[in-house]
């Protein structure tokens, strides 16, 4: 509906020093579907491929 969504991920909320971790922007994503609520599960499709250096990190985030 005209919105642009940037998918951002991070490995952990904080690092070993208790400082907030940085996010990595993976790019623009398009809505595919959703299910449930509280929490809601949303499926997104990235418009471009994930850079190779982030594949291992992001594969841990996939939930079925």
PyMOL Python script that loads the backbone (N, CA, C, O; Angstrom):
from pymol import cmd

cmd.read_pdbstr("""\
ATOM      1  N   UNK A   1       0.820  -1.186   0.000  1.00  0.00           N
ATOM      2  CA  UNK A   1       0.000   0.000   0.000  1.00  0.00           C
ATOM      3  C   UNK A   1       0.865   1.250   0.000  1.00  0.00           C
ATOM      4  O   UNK A   1       0.545   2.229   0.675  1.00  0.00           O
ATOM      5  N   UNK A   2       1.955   1.222  -0.752  1.00  0.00           N
ATOM      6  CA  UNK A   2       2.787   2.399  -0.890  1.00  0.00           C
ATOM      7  C   UNK A   2       3.909   2.527   0.117  1.00  0.00           C
ATOM      8  O   UNK A   2       4.710   3.457   0.025  1.00  0.00           O
ATOM      9  N   UNK A   3       3.989   1.617   1.078  1.00  0.00           N
ATOM     10  CA  UNK A   3       5.071   1.678   2.066  1.00  0.00           C
ATOM     11  C   UNK A   3       6.322   1.017   1.525  1.00  0.00           C
ATOM     12  O   UNK A   3       6.254   0.097   0.710  1.00  0.00           O
ATOM     13  N   UNK A   4       7.468   1.499   1.988  1.00  0.00           N
ATOM     14  CA  UNK A   4       8.747   0.866   1.656  1.00  0.00           C
ATOM     15  C   UNK A   4       9.317   0.314   2.952  1.00  0.00           C
ATOM     16  O   UNK A   4       9.414   1.026   3.952  1.00  0.00           O
ATOM     17  N   UNK A   5       9.694  -0.963   2.928  1.00  0.00           N
ATOM     18  CA  UNK A   5      10.198  -1.636   4.119  1.00  0.00           C
ATOM     19  C   UNK A   5      11.658  -2.000   3.909  1.00  0.00           C
ATOM     20  O   UNK A   5      12.015  -2.630   2.914  1.00  0.00           O
ATOM     21  N   UNK A   6      12.499  -1.598   4.857  1.00  0.00           N
ATOM     22  CA  UNK A   6      13.898  -2.003   4.870  1.00  0.00           C
ATOM     23  C   UNK A   6      14.048  -3.087   5.929  1.00  0.00           C
ATOM     24  O   UNK A   6      13.666  -2.891   7.082  1.00  0.00           O
ATOM     25  N   UNK A   7      14.603  -4.232   5.538  1.00  0.00           N
ATOM     26  CA  UNK A   7      14.806  -5.321   6.484  1.00  0.00           C
ATOM     27  C   UNK A   7      16.170  -5.153   7.141  1.00  0.00           C
ATOM     28  O   UNK A   7      17.202  -5.138   6.470  1.00  0.00           O
ATOM     29  N   UNK A   8      16.156  -5.025   8.478  1.00  0.00           N
ATOM     30  CA  UNK A   8      17.375  -4.832   9.265  1.00  0.00           C
ATOM     31  C   UNK A   8      17.479  -5.966  10.274  1.00  0.00           C
ATOM     32  O   UNK A   8      16.485  -6.345  10.894  1.00  0.00           O
ATOM     33  N   UNK A   9      18.682  -6.506  10.438  1.00  0.00           N
ATOM     34  CA  UNK A   9      18.887  -7.621  11.369  1.00  0.00           C
ATOM     35  C   UNK A   9      20.099  -7.346  12.248  1.00  0.00           C
ATOM     36  O   UNK A   9      20.965  -6.538  11.912  1.00  0.00           O
ATOM     37  N   UNK A  10      20.139  -8.041  13.384  1.00  0.00           N
ATOM     38  CA  UNK A  10      21.329  -8.025  14.231  1.00  0.00           C
ATOM     39  C   UNK A  10      21.440  -9.386  14.896  1.00  0.00           C
ATOM     40  O   UNK A  10      20.440 -10.064  15.136  1.00  0.00           O
ATOM     41  N   UNK A  11      22.663  -9.767  15.184  1.00  0.00           N
ATOM     42  CA  UNK A  11      22.929 -11.083  15.742  1.00  0.00           C
ATOM     43  C   UNK A  11      22.454 -11.177  17.194  1.00  0.00           C
ATOM     44  O   UNK A  11      21.831 -12.164  17.586  1.00  0.00           O
ATOM     45  N   UNK A  12      22.746 -10.158  17.977  1.00  0.00           N
ATOM     46  CA  UNK A  12      22.387 -10.122  19.390  1.00  0.00           C
ATOM     47  C   UNK A  12      21.893  -8.737  19.763  1.00  0.00           C
ATOM     48  O   UNK A  12      22.197  -7.757  19.081  1.00  0.00           O
ATOM     49  N   UNK A  13      21.137  -8.656  20.837  1.00  0.00           N
ATOM     50  CA  UNK A  13      20.663  -7.359  21.316  1.00  0.00           C
ATOM     51  C   UNK A  13      21.828  -6.518  21.857  1.00  0.00           C
ATOM     52  O   UNK A  13      21.922  -5.322  21.581  1.00  0.00           O
ATOM     53  N   UNK A  14      22.707  -7.159  22.628  1.00  0.00           N
ATOM     54  CA  UNK A  14      23.867  -6.448  23.182  1.00  0.00           C
ATOM     55  C   UNK A  14      25.129  -7.282  22.951  1.00  0.00           C
ATOM     56  O   UNK A  14      25.060  -8.489  22.720  1.00  0.00           O
ATOM     57  N   UNK A  15      26.282  -6.613  23.020  1.00  0.00           N
ATOM     58  CA  UNK A  15      27.546  -7.327  22.871  1.00  0.00           C
ATOM     59  C   UNK A  15      28.087  -7.718  24.240  1.00  0.00           C
ATOM     60  O   UNK A  15      27.419  -7.523  25.255  1.00  0.00           O
ATOM     61  N   UNK A  16      29.303  -8.273  24.266  1.00  0.00           N
ATOM     62  CA  UNK A  16      29.882  -8.765  25.522  1.00  0.00           C
ATOM     63  C   UNK A  16      30.144  -7.660  26.542  1.00  0.00           C
ATOM     64  O   UNK A  16      30.358  -7.940  27.722  1.00  0.00           O
ATOM     65  N   UNK A  17      30.129  -6.399  26.090  1.00  0.00           N
ATOM     66  CA  UNK A  17      30.345  -5.262  26.996  1.00  0.00           C
ATOM     67  C   UNK A  17      29.029  -4.633  27.459  1.00  0.00           C
ATOM     68  O   UNK A  17      29.032  -3.639  28.185  1.00  0.00           O
ATOM     69  N   UNK A  18      27.914  -5.216  27.037  1.00  0.00           N
ATOM     70  CA  UNK A  18      26.613  -4.688  27.422  1.00  0.00           C
ATOM     71  C   UNK A  18      26.133  -3.543  26.544  1.00  0.00           C
ATOM     72  O   UNK A  18      25.111  -2.921  26.833  1.00  0.00           O
ATOM     73  N   UNK A  19      26.869  -3.263  25.471  1.00  0.00           N
ATOM     74  CA  UNK A  19      26.486  -2.189  24.555  1.00  0.00           C
ATOM     75  C   UNK A  19      25.559  -2.731  23.474  1.00  0.00           C
ATOM     76  O   UNK A  19      25.662  -3.893  23.081  1.00  0.00           O
ATOM     77  N   UNK A  20      24.660  -1.887  23.000  1.00  0.00           N
ATOM     78  CA  UNK A  20      23.719  -2.288  21.965  1.00  0.00           C
ATOM     79  C   UNK A  20      24.448  -2.613  20.669  1.00  0.00           C
ATOM     80  O   UNK A  20      25.299  -1.848  20.216  1.00  0.00           O
ATOM     81  N   UNK A  21      24.111  -3.749  20.082  1.00  0.00           N
ATOM     82  CA  UNK A  21      24.694  -4.167  18.801  1.00  0.00           C
ATOM     83  C   UNK A  21      24.131  -3.314  17.669  1.00  0.00           C
ATOM     84  O   UNK A  21      23.014  -2.804  17.759  1.00  0.00           O
ATOM     85  N   UNK A  22      24.910  -3.165  16.612  1.00  0.00           N
ATOM     86  CA  UNK A  22      24.463  -2.463  15.410  1.00  0.00           C
ATOM     87  C   UNK A  22      23.559  -3.361  14.579  1.00  0.00           C
ATOM     88  O   UNK A  22      23.662  -4.587  14.628  1.00  0.00           O
ATOM     89  N   UNK A  23      22.675  -2.734  13.820  1.00  0.00           N
ATOM     90  CA  UNK A  23      21.863  -3.450  12.845  1.00  0.00           C
ATOM     91  C   UNK A  23      22.595  -3.466  11.514  1.00  0.00           C
ATOM     92  O   UNK A  23      23.386  -2.572  11.217  1.00  0.00           O
ATOM     93  N   UNK A  24      22.323  -4.497  10.714  1.00  0.00           N
ATOM     94  CA  UNK A  24      22.785  -4.565   9.335  1.00  0.00           C
ATOM     95  C   UNK A  24      21.556  -4.451   8.459  1.00  0.00           C
ATOM     96  O   UNK A  24      20.593  -5.197   8.641  1.00  0.00           O
ATOM     97  N   UNK A  25      21.575  -3.530   7.510  1.00  0.00           N
ATOM     98  CA  UNK A  25      20.451  -3.360   6.594  1.00  0.00           C
ATOM     99  C   UNK A  25      20.646  -4.318   5.423  1.00  0.00           C
ATOM    100  O   UNK A  25      21.641  -4.237   4.702  1.00  0.00           O
ATOM    101  N   UNK A  26      19.685  -5.227   5.239  1.00  0.00           N
ATOM    102  CA  UNK A  26      19.770  -6.201   4.150  1.00  0.00           C
ATOM    103  C   UNK A  26      19.131  -5.691   2.871  1.00  0.00           C
ATOM    104  O   UNK A  26      19.399  -6.222   1.793  1.00  0.00           O
ATOM    105  N   UNK A  27      18.299  -4.678   2.971  1.00  0.00           N
ATOM    106  CA  UNK A  27      17.697  -4.090   1.772  1.00  0.00           C
ATOM    107  C   UNK A  27      16.189  -4.011   1.863  1.00  0.00           C
ATOM    108  O   UNK A  27      15.581  -4.350   2.879  1.00  0.00           O
ATOM    109  N   UNK A  28      15.603  -3.551   0.764  1.00  0.00           N
ATOM    110  CA  UNK A  28      14.155  -3.417   0.690  1.00  0.00           C
ATOM    111  C   UNK A  28      13.499  -4.794   0.599  1.00  0.00           C
ATOM    112  O   UNK A  28      14.023  -5.707  -0.039  1.00  0.00           O
ATOM    113  N   UNK A  29      12.345  -4.921   1.246  1.00  0.00           N
ATOM    114  CA  UNK A  29      11.624  -6.191   1.265  1.00  0.00           C
ATOM    115  C   UNK A  29      10.166  -5.965   0.905  1.00  0.00           C
ATOM    116  O   UNK A  29       9.586  -4.919   1.198  1.00  0.00           O
ATOM    117  N   UNK A  30       9.592  -6.967   0.267  1.00  0.00           N
ATOM    118  CA  UNK A  30       8.179  -6.944  -0.092  1.00  0.00           C
ATOM    119  C   UNK A  30       7.419  -7.927   0.799  1.00  0.00           C
ATOM    120  O   UNK A  30       7.904  -9.019   1.093  1.00  0.00           O
ATOM    121  N   UNK A  31       6.247  -7.531   1.215  1.00  0.00           N
ATOM    122  CA  UNK A  31       5.377  -8.380   2.032  1.00  0.00           C
ATOM    123  C   UNK A  31       4.928  -9.587   1.215  1.00  0.00           C
ATOM    124  O   UNK A  31       4.538  -9.445   0.056  1.00  0.00           O
ATOM    125  N   UNK A  32       4.983 -10.783   1.822  1.00  0.00           N
ATOM    126  CA  UNK A  32       4.502 -11.998   1.180  1.00  0.00           C
ATOM    127  C   UNK A  32       3.252 -12.504   1.896  1.00  0.00           C
ATOM    128  O   UNK A  32       2.216 -12.718   1.265  1.00  0.00           O
ATOM    129  N   UNK A  33       3.347 -12.696   3.213  1.00  0.00           N
ATOM    130  CA  UNK A  33       2.204 -13.202   3.960  1.00  0.00           C
ATOM    131  C   UNK A  33       2.448 -13.003   5.452  1.00  0.00           C
ATOM    132  O   UNK A  33       3.534 -12.611   5.877  1.00  0.00           O
ATOM    133  N   UNK A  34       1.410 -13.283   6.233  1.00  0.00           N
ATOM    134  CA  UNK A  34       1.556 -13.258   7.688  1.00  0.00           C
ATOM    135  C   UNK A  34       0.588 -14.263   8.292  1.00  0.00           C
ATOM    136  O   UNK A  34      -0.377 -14.684   7.654  1.00  0.00           O
ATOM    137  N   UNK A  35       0.867 -14.640   9.544  1.00  0.00           N
ATOM    138  CA  UNK A  35      -0.048 -15.518  10.270  1.00  0.00           C
ATOM    139  C   UNK A  35       0.063 -15.208  11.757  1.00  0.00           C
ATOM    140  O   UNK A  35       1.043 -14.632  12.228  1.00  0.00           O
ATOM    141  N   UNK A  36      -0.954 -15.602  12.457  1.00  0.00           N
ATOM    142  CA  UNK A  36      -1.033 -15.434  13.906  1.00  0.00           C
ATOM    143  C   UNK A  36      -1.004 -13.963  14.311  1.00  0.00           C
ATOM    144  O   UNK A  36      -0.893 -13.059  13.482  1.00  0.00           O
ATOM    145  N   UNK A  37      -1.107 -13.772  15.586  1.00  0.00           N
ATOM    146  CA  UNK A  37      -0.907 -12.452  16.180  1.00  0.00           C
ATOM    147  C   UNK A  37      -0.429 -12.670  17.602  1.00  0.00           C
ATOM    148  O   UNK A  37      -0.718 -13.697  18.216  1.00  0.00           O
ATOM    149  N   UNK A  38       0.276 -11.736  18.099  1.00  0.00           N
ATOM    150  CA  UNK A  38       0.822 -11.774  19.462  1.00  0.00           C
ATOM    151  C   UNK A  38       1.646 -13.017  19.736  1.00  0.00           C
ATOM    152  O   UNK A  38       1.203 -13.791  20.585  1.00  0.00           O
ATOM    153  N   UNK A  39       2.742 -13.300  19.152  1.00  0.00           N
ATOM    154  CA  UNK A  39       3.391 -12.476  18.139  1.00  0.00           C
ATOM    155  C   UNK A  39       2.932 -12.842  16.722  1.00  0.00           C
ATOM    156  O   UNK A  39       2.507 -13.966  16.454  1.00  0.00           O
ATOM    157  N   UNK A  40       3.032 -11.880  15.851  1.00  0.00           N
ATOM    158  CA  UNK A  40       2.705 -12.076  14.446  1.00  0.00           C
ATOM    159  C   UNK A  40       3.949 -12.568  13.725  1.00  0.00           C
ATOM    160  O   UNK A  40       5.054 -12.095  13.991  1.00  0.00           O
ATOM    161  N   UNK A  41       3.775 -13.496  12.833  1.00  0.00           N
ATOM    162  CA  UNK A  41       4.869 -13.999  12.010  1.00  0.00           C
ATOM    163  C   UNK A  41       4.674 -13.468  10.592  1.00  0.00           C
ATOM    164  O   UNK A  41       3.641 -13.720   9.971  1.00  0.00           O
ATOM    165  N   UNK A  42       5.663 -12.735  10.079  1.00  0.00           N
ATOM    166  CA  UNK A  42       5.559 -12.122   8.753  1.00  0.00           C
ATOM    167  C   UNK A  42       6.624 -12.718   7.842  1.00  0.00           C
ATOM    168  O   UNK A  42       7.778 -12.872   8.241  1.00  0.00           O
ATOM    169  N   UNK A  43       6.232 -13.049   6.622  1.00  0.00           N
ATOM    170  CA  UNK A  43       7.177 -13.516   5.607  1.00  0.00           C
ATOM    171  C   UNK A  43       7.443 -12.362   4.652  1.00  0.00           C
ATOM    172  O   UNK A  43       6.518 -11.776   4.088  1.00  0.00           O
ATOM    173  N   UNK A  44       8.723 -12.047   4.480  1.00  0.00           N
ATOM    174  CA  UNK A  44       9.160 -10.984   3.588  1.00  0.00           C
ATOM    175  C   UNK A  44      10.010 -11.580   2.479  1.00  0.00           C
ATOM    176  O   UNK A  44      10.646 -12.614   2.678  1.00  0.00           O
ATOM    177  N   UNK A  45      10.030 -10.948   1.317  1.00  0.00           N
ATOM    178  CA  UNK A  45      10.922 -11.344   0.233  1.00  0.00           C
ATOM    179  C   UNK A  45      11.805 -10.139  -0.085  1.00  0.00           C
ATOM    180  O   UNK A  45      11.323  -9.066  -0.448  1.00  0.00           O
ATOM    181  N   UNK A  46      13.109 -10.352   0.062  1.00  0.00           N
ATOM    182  CA  UNK A  46      14.044  -9.279  -0.261  1.00  0.00           C
ATOM    183  C   UNK A  46      14.032  -9.009  -1.763  1.00  0.00           C
ATOM    184  O   UNK A  46      13.901  -9.933  -2.566  1.00  0.00           O
ATOM    185  N   UNK A  47      14.167  -7.745  -2.134  1.00  0.00           N
ATOM    186  CA  UNK A  47      14.174  -7.382  -3.548  1.00  0.00           C
ATOM    187  C   UNK A  47      15.501  -7.740  -4.213  1.00  0.00           C
ATOM    188  O   UNK A  47      15.555  -7.931  -5.428  1.00  0.00           O
ATOM    189  N   UNK A  48      16.571  -7.833  -3.422  1.00  0.00           N
ATOM    190  CA  UNK A  48      17.884  -8.220  -3.924  1.00  0.00           C
ATOM    191  C   UNK A  48      18.420  -9.350  -3.065  1.00  0.00           C
ATOM    192  O   UNK A  48      17.970  -9.543  -1.936  1.00  0.00           O
ATOM    193  N   UNK A  49      19.371 -10.090  -3.589  1.00  0.00           N
ATOM    194  CA  UNK A  49      19.972 -11.187  -2.832  1.00  0.00           C
ATOM    195  C   UNK A  49      20.746 -10.656  -1.637  1.00  0.00           C
ATOM    196  O   UNK A  49      21.281  -9.547  -1.666  1.00  0.00           O
ATOM    197  N   UNK A  50      20.798 -11.468  -0.582  1.00  0.00           N
ATOM    198  CA  UNK A  50      21.576 -11.126   0.609  1.00  0.00           C
ATOM    199  C   UNK A  50      23.056 -11.227   0.252  1.00  0.00           C
ATOM    200  O   UNK A  50      23.471 -12.219  -0.348  1.00  0.00           O
ATOM    201  N   UNK A  51      23.864 -10.223   0.608  1.00  0.00           N
ATOM    202  CA  UNK A  51      25.301 -10.323   0.363  1.00  0.00           C
ATOM    203  C   UNK A  51      25.865 -11.588   1.021  1.00  0.00           C
ATOM    204  O   UNK A  51      25.475 -11.937   2.135  1.00  0.00           O
ATOM    205  N   UNK A  52      26.775 -12.265   0.335  1.00  0.00           N
ATOM    206  CA  UNK A  52      27.310 -13.551   0.786  1.00  0.00           C
ATOM    207  C   UNK A  52      27.828 -13.513   2.220  1.00  0.00           C
ATOM    208  O   UNK A  52      27.671 -14.487   2.956  1.00  0.00           O
ATOM    209  N   UNK A  53      28.443 -12.405   2.627  1.00  0.00           N
ATOM    210  CA  UNK A  53      29.014 -12.355   3.975  1.00  0.00           C
ATOM    211  C   UNK A  53      27.959 -12.403   5.077  1.00  0.00           C
ATOM    212  O   UNK A  53      28.308 -12.596   6.241  1.00  0.00           O
ATOM    213  N   UNK A  54      26.665 -12.231   4.742  1.00  0.00           N
ATOM    214  CA  UNK A  54      25.601 -12.266   5.738  1.00  0.00           C
ATOM    215  C   UNK A  54      24.769 -13.545   5.697  1.00  0.00           C
ATOM    216  O   UNK A  54      23.881 -13.720   6.531  1.00  0.00           O
ATOM    217  N   UNK A  55      25.033 -14.436   4.754  1.00  0.00           N
ATOM    218  CA  UNK A  55      24.229 -15.648   4.615  1.00  0.00           C
ATOM    219  C   UNK A  55      24.257 -16.500   5.881  1.00  0.00           C
ATOM    220  O   UNK A  55      23.204 -16.931   6.349  1.00  0.00           O
ATOM    221  N   UNK A  56      25.432 -16.748   6.440  1.00  0.00           N
ATOM    222  CA  UNK A  56      25.519 -17.592   7.637  1.00  0.00           C
ATOM    223  C   UNK A  56      24.776 -16.975   8.808  1.00  0.00           C
ATOM    224  O   UNK A  56      24.079 -17.679   9.539  1.00  0.00           O
ATOM    225  N   UNK A  57      24.914 -15.678   8.994  1.00  0.00           N
ATOM    226  CA  UNK A  57      24.243 -14.994  10.106  1.00  0.00           C
ATOM    227  C   UNK A  57      22.737 -15.040   9.939  1.00  0.00           C
ATOM    228  O   UNK A  57      22.020 -15.369  10.884  1.00  0.00           O
ATOM    229  N   UNK A  58      22.245 -14.715   8.748  1.00  0.00           N
ATOM    230  CA  UNK A  58      20.796 -14.638   8.548  1.00  0.00           C
ATOM    231  C   UNK A  58      20.140 -16.008   8.526  1.00  0.00           C
ATOM    232  O   UNK A  58      18.957 -16.118   8.846  1.00  0.00           O
ATOM    233  N   UNK A  59      20.866 -17.054   8.161  1.00  0.00           N
ATOM    234  CA  UNK A  59      20.254 -18.386   8.145  1.00  0.00           C
ATOM    235  C   UNK A  59      19.840 -18.818   9.539  1.00  0.00           C
ATOM    236  O   UNK A  59      18.928 -19.633   9.680  1.00  0.00           O
ATOM    237  N   UNK A  60      20.494 -18.287  10.584  1.00  0.00           N
ATOM    238  CA  UNK A  60      20.121 -18.591  11.967  1.00  0.00           C
ATOM    239  C   UNK A  60      18.787 -17.951  12.337  1.00  0.00           C
ATOM    240  O   UNK A  60      18.131 -18.380  13.286  1.00  0.00           O
ATOM    241  N   UNK A  61      18.386 -16.922  11.585  1.00  0.00           N
ATOM    242  CA  UNK A  61      17.174 -16.181  11.916  1.00  0.00           C
ATOM    243  C   UNK A  61      15.917 -16.775  11.313  1.00  0.00           C
ATOM    244  O   UNK A  61      14.811 -16.370  11.671  1.00  0.00           O
ATOM    245  N   UNK A  62      16.064 -17.729  10.404  1.00  0.00           N
ATOM    246  CA  UNK A  62      14.911 -18.299   9.718  1.00  0.00           C
ATOM    247  C   UNK A  62      14.103 -19.154  10.686  1.00  0.00           C
ATOM    248  O   UNK A  62      14.645 -20.015  11.379  1.00  0.00           O
ATOM    249  N   UNK A  63      12.817 -18.906  10.721  1.00  0.00           N
ATOM    250  CA  UNK A  63      11.911 -19.630  11.609  1.00  0.00           C
ATOM    251  C   UNK A  63      10.809 -20.239  10.758  1.00  0.00           C
ATOM    252  O   UNK A  63      10.250 -19.574   9.886  1.00  0.00           O
ATOM    253  N   UNK A  64      10.501 -21.492  11.010  1.00  0.00           N
ATOM    254  CA  UNK A  64       9.407 -22.149  10.269  1.00  0.00           C
ATOM    255  C   UNK A  64       8.221 -22.360  11.167  1.00  0.00           C
ATOM    256  O   UNK A  64       7.203 -22.897  10.730  1.00  0.00           O
TER     257      UNK A  64
END
""", "prot")
cmd.dss("prot")
cmd.show_as("cartoon", "prot")
cmd.util.cbc("prot")
cmd.orient("prot")
